[in-house]
Amino acid sequence: MATTQGSRRRPGRRDSEPAEDTGPKPCGPCRGTGRLISGAGGTPHEVACPWCDGTGVAIPGRDAQEHPAEQPPAAPPAA
């Protein structure tokens, strides 16, 4: 009767498990450039990325709606 030998696994990290990366991660929305193209006002122009404050490095938990890159125009003073 023939027997087959199965593969043996060695203890430790598996190849399918990625190594933990604890370093800074590039900002996804601006792809690490720190700049975005805004269409606010009708003309495309470059602005600092509100997700990373223009650093190009992701800020964990950052809500760009709380820190917009551009502020709406101020209301004209009352006459």
Sequence and secondary structure as in RCSB ss.txt:
>XXXX:A:sequence
MATTQGSRRRPGRRDSEPAEDTGPKPCGPCRGTGRLISGAGGTPHEVACPWCDGTGVAIPGRDAQEHPAEQPPAA
PPAA
>XXXX:A:secstr
          SS  TTS     S  B TTTTTSSEEEE GGGS EEEE TTTTTSSB  TT  TTTS SS     
    
